[in-house]
């Protein structure tokens, strides 16, 4: 694969993205993403872990602080992101390098675990990247936002503002993974935590703090969480804001026709 497989404007956008670094927001977001990885991998031990699309290294920093693995590697299409990763003093970081977005510079089965957290929704050719993950990693954790909901057609500008060019439901992600030869071992759904919603409302959107709004945020989260517990997985997935899966290479690869 050649680097030109990534659109020029697309590459430039991400090169510039991490030059406008918001440490507080990215660490808060990473806090819960890292916890989802820890939760879905509970009971498993990993030596070598690779994060693909590692951004500024916030997730790896939190995982390292929690002694998730012994050795960490990172690849990222943004040069400014890689520079930031290298500057963070992540314990156990063995390498951080720029890659072309698709071709992973590692041998087959090089890693016990590959992390792809909130990356797939940004990828132009998602199946090409998934095949590389399957080649290089023995197991993978993949998390995507649940963007495909009622009204998605009217929210294209909103999603593009976050760089989301693909939208998923838990069902559509499972289908994508299974048709690419992955076997799903464990999954979990999650909602945006009140702490994140409040930060986004008051800091990112620069709005004044409100007791009533805080109460509404907490109440909505609690009600949705309770309904999911009562009515089960189907309702939980409808309320979810993100979906996380632990998967591995299937023993039998899918066949067309």
C-alpha positions in Angstrom: 0.0 0.0 0.0 1.2 3.5 -0.8 0.8 6.6 1.4 -1.3 8.1 -1.4 -4.2 5.8 -0.3 -5.0 8.5 2.3 -6.5 11.6 0.8 -4.2 14.6 0.9 -6.6 16.9 2.7 -7.4 14.1 5.2 -3.7 13.6 6.1 -3.2 17.3 6.4 -6.1 17.7 8.8 -4.7 15.1 11.2 -1.2 16.5 10.9 -2.5 19.8 12.2 -5.0 18.3 14.7 -2.5 17.6 17.5 -0.8 20.9 17.2 -4.0 22.3 18.8 -3.7 20.1 21.8 -6.3 20.1 24.6 -4.7 18.0 27.3 -7.6 18.2 29.8 -10.3 17.2 27.3 -8.3 14.4 25.7 -7.2 12.9 29.1 -10.8 13.0 30.4 -12.1 11.2 27.2 -9.2 8.7 27.4 -9.9 7.9 31.0 -13.1 6.1 30.1 -11.8 4.6 26.8 -8.9 3.1 28.7 -11.3 1.8 31.4 -13.4 0.1 28.7 -10.2 -1.6 27.4 -9.3 -2.8 30.9 -12.9 -4.0 31.5 -13.3 -6.0 28.3 -9.8 -7.6 28.8 -10.3 -8.4 32.5 -8.7 -11.7 33.4 -6.2 -11.6 30.5 -2.5 -10.8 30.6 -0.6 -9.1 27.8 3.1 -8.5 27.2 3.3 -6.5 23.9 0.5 -4.1 23.1 0.1 -1.9 20.0 -2.2 1.1 19.8 -3.1 1.9 16.2 -4.2 5.5 15.7 -2.8 6.4 19.1 -3.4 10.1 18.8 -1.5 11.9 21.5 -0.9 8.8 23.6 -3.5 9.6 26.3 -4.9 6.0 26.3 -1.5 4.4 26.4 -0.5 6.8 29.3 -3.5 5.7 31.4 -3.0 2.0 30.6 0.7 2.2 31.4 -0.1 3.9 34.7 -2.4 1.0 35.5 0.3 -1.6 34.6 -1.9 -3.0 31.8 1.1 -4.5 29.9 4.9 -4.6 30.0 5.6 -3.2 26.6 3.7 -0.6 24.5 4.0 0.5 20.8 2.1 3.2 19.0 1.5 4.1 15.4 -0.3 7.3 14.3 -0.7 9.1 10.9 0.0 12.5 12.6 3.6 13.5 13.1 2.6 16.0 15.8 0.7 13.2 17.6 3.8 11.0 17.6 6.0 13.8 18.9 3.6 14.2 21.8 3.5 10.5 22.5 7.3 10.4 22.7 7.3 13.4 25.1 4.9 11.9 27.6 7.3 9.6 29.5 5.0 6.6 29.1 6.4 3.7 31.1 7.2 0.7 28.9 6.9 2.6 25.6 9.1 0.8 23.2 8.3 2.6 20.0 6.1 5.4 18.5 6.1 6.1 14.8 4.2 7.6 12.0 2.6 5.2 9.6 0.6 5.5 6.4 -2.8 4.7 8.0 -3.0 1.1 6.6 0.3 -0.8 6.4 1.6 -1.7 9.9 5.4 -1.9 10.0 5.4 -5.2 12.0 5.7 -8.9 11.3 2.7 -11.3 11.6 1.4 -12.0 15.1 3.9 -9.4 16.6 1.5 -8.3 19.3 -0.6 -10.0 22.0 -3.1 -7.2 21.7 -3.9 -4.4 19.3 -6.0 -1.4 20.4 -8.1 0.5 17.9 -10.1 3.0 20.0 -12.3 5.5 18.3 -10.3 5.2 15.1 -12.4 3.1 12.7 -15.0 5.9 12.3 -12.2 8.1 10.8 -10.8 5.5 8.4 -11.4 5.9 4.6 -10.8 2.2 3.8 -11.8 0.4 7.0 -11.5 -3.2 5.8 -7.9 -2.7 4.6 -7.0 -1.6 8.1 -8.9 -4.4 9.8 -7.0 -7.0 7.7 -3.7 -5.5 8.9 -4.9 -5.7 12.5 -5.7 -9.4 12.0 -2.3 -10.0 10.5 -0.2 -8.3 13.2 -2.2 -9.0 16.3 -3.3 -12.1 18.1 -6.2 -10.3 19.8 -7.8 -6.8 19.2 -9.9 -4.4 21.2 -11.9 -2.2 19.0 -14.2 0.6 20.2 -16.4 2.9 18.1 -19.0 5.5 18.9 -22.6 4.5 18.3 -23.4 7.3 15.8 -25.9 5.6 13.6 -29.2 6.7 15.2 -32.4 8.3 14.2 -31.7 11.6 12.6 -28.2 10.7 11.4 -28.9 12.1 7.9 -29.3 15.5 9.3 -26.1 15.4 11.4 -23.5 14.9 8.7 -21.9 18.3 9.4 -21.8 17.5 13.1 -20.0 14.2 12.5 -17.6 15.6 10.0 -16.7 18.3 12.5 -15.3 15.4 14.7 -13.7 13.6 11.7 -16.3 10.8 11.6 -16.8 9.6 8.0 -18.2 6.2 9.1 -21.1 5.6 11.4 -21.8 2.4 13.3 -24.3 0.5 15.5 -23.2 -2.5 17.6 -24.9 -4.7 15.0 -23.1 -3.1 12.1 -19.7 -3.4 13.7 -20.2 -7.0 14.6 -21.2 -7.7 11.0 -18.2 -5.9 9.7 -15.8 -7.8 12.0 -17.3 -11.2 11.3 -17.2 -10.7 7.5 -13.5 -9.8 7.9 -12.7 -13.0 9.7 -12.8 -11.9 13.3 -14.4 -13.8 16.2 -15.9 -11.7 18.9 -14.9 -12.9 22.4 -16.4 -10.3 24.6 -18.2 -7.0 24.2 -19.6 -4.1 26.2 -21.7 -1.0 25.7 -21.2 2.3 27.4 -22.8 5.7 27.7 -21.1 9.1 28.0 -20.4 9.6 31.7 -21.9 12.7 33.4 -18.4 14.0 34.1 -17.6 14.1 30.4 -21.0 15.6 29.5 -20.5 18.4 32.0 -16.9 19.1 30.9 -18.1 19.3 27.3 -21.0 21.6 28.2 -19.2 24.0 30.5 -15.6 24.0 29.2 -15.6 23.1 25.6 -18.8 25.0 24.8 -18.0 27.8 27.3 -21.3 27.8 29.0 -22.0 28.9 32.6 -22.4 26.1 35.2 -26.0 25.3 36.1 -27.3 23.3 39.0 -30.4 22.4 37.0 -28.4 21.2 34.0 -26.2 19.1 36.3 -29.2 17.5 37.7 -30.7 16.8 34.3 -27.4 15.3 33.0 -27.2 13.0 36.0 -30.9 12.0 35.9 -30.8 11.1 32.2 -27.7 9.0 32.7 -29.3 7.1 35.6 -32.6 6.5 33.9 -31.0 5.1 30.7 -28.7 3.0 32.8 -31.6 1.6 34.8 -33.7 0.9 31.8 -30.8 -1.1 30.2 -30.6 -3.2 33.3 -34.3 -3.9 33.3 -34.8 -4.6 29.6 -31.5 -6.1 28.7 -28.9 -5.9 25.9 -31.1 -4.7 23.1 -32.2 -1.6 25.0 -28.7 -1.1 26.4 -27.3 -1.0 22.9 -30.0 1.6 21.8 -28.9 3.9 24.6 -25.2 3.3 24.2 -22.8 6.0 23.0 -19.9 3.6 22.4 -19.4 -0.1 21.7 -16.3 -2.0 22.6 -15.3 -5.5 21.5 -12.5 -7.9 22.2 -11.9 -10.1 19.2 -9.5 -12.5 17.6 -8.9 -14.2 14.3 -11.7 -16.7 13.5 -10.6 -20.3 13.0 -12.7 -20.4 9.8 -12.4 -17.4 7.5 -15.6 -16.2 5.8 -16.2 -17.3 2.2 -18.2 -15.4 -0.5 -20.6 -17.3 -2.6 
